[in-house]
């Protein structure tokens, strides 16, 4: 999950932190995301992991699973 999703919380938790702002071409960013995160989420391994963790009552306390919509 991108840290930008938690930027406000991180800045509150670390008020003296240095923040580096970067910019990127949006089209190139989308291609990069599709090649990395979406490739993992759509992989057979991820599907098996989701099923395994869904049956583990402690899974939600171990890691945060992104919600998936088919």
C-alpha positions as a printed Julia matrix, in Angstrom:
70×3 Matrix{Float64}:
   0.0     0.0     0.0
   1.46    3.38   -0.92
   2.56    5.48    2.03
   0.73    8.47    0.55
  -2.48    6.84    1.78
  -1.25    7.52    5.32
   0.5    10.86    4.79
  -1.56   12.77    7.36
  -1.14   10.07   10.0
   2.6     9.79    9.33
   3.07   13.55    9.62
   1.17   13.57   12.91
   3.2    10.63   14.23
   6.51   12.12   13.04
   6.05   15.92   13.07
   9.78   16.62   12.61
  10.22   14.21    9.7
  11.71   15.44    6.47
   9.41   14.85    3.52
  10.66   14.4    -0.02
   8.1    15.27   -2.66
   8.61   13.6    -6.01
   6.63   13.97   -9.17
   6.16   11.44  -11.9
   4.41   11.28  -15.22
   0.96    9.83  -14.39
   0.89    7.55  -17.44
   4.28    6.04  -16.6
   3.18    5.63  -12.98
   0.08    3.68  -14.0
   2.16    1.35  -16.19
   4.53    0.77  -13.26
   1.65    0.02  -10.87
   0.09   -2.4   -13.32
   3.38   -4.24  -13.73
   4.05   -4.51  -10.01
   1.07   -4.43   -7.65
  -1.61   -5.67  -10.03
   0.65   -8.44  -11.28
   1.04   -9.7    -7.72
  -2.65   -9.38   -6.86
  -3.66  -11.27   -9.99
  -1.1   -14.03   -9.54
  -1.96  -17.62   -8.64
   0.22  -17.34   -5.51
  -1.77  -14.34   -4.27
  -5.04  -16.22   -4.83
  -3.79  -19.13   -2.73
  -2.52  -16.76   -0.05
  -5.89  -14.96    0.12
  -7.72  -18.26    0.63
  -5.22  -19.39    3.25
  -5.36  -16.13    5.17
  -9.14  -15.91    4.93
  -9.3   -19.16    6.89
  -6.82  -17.96    9.52
  -8.61  -16.11   12.36
  -5.38  -14.3    13.24
  -4.69  -13.14    9.66
  -6.28   -9.73   10.06
  -4.0    -9.09   13.02
  -0.91  -10.22   11.11
  -1.24   -8.24    7.89
  -3.65   -5.87    6.21
  -5.2    -7.49    3.18
  -6.41   -5.15    0.46
 -10.06   -5.58   -0.32
 -10.49   -7.3    -3.62
 -13.45   -7.04   -5.93
 -13.86   -9.54   -8.75
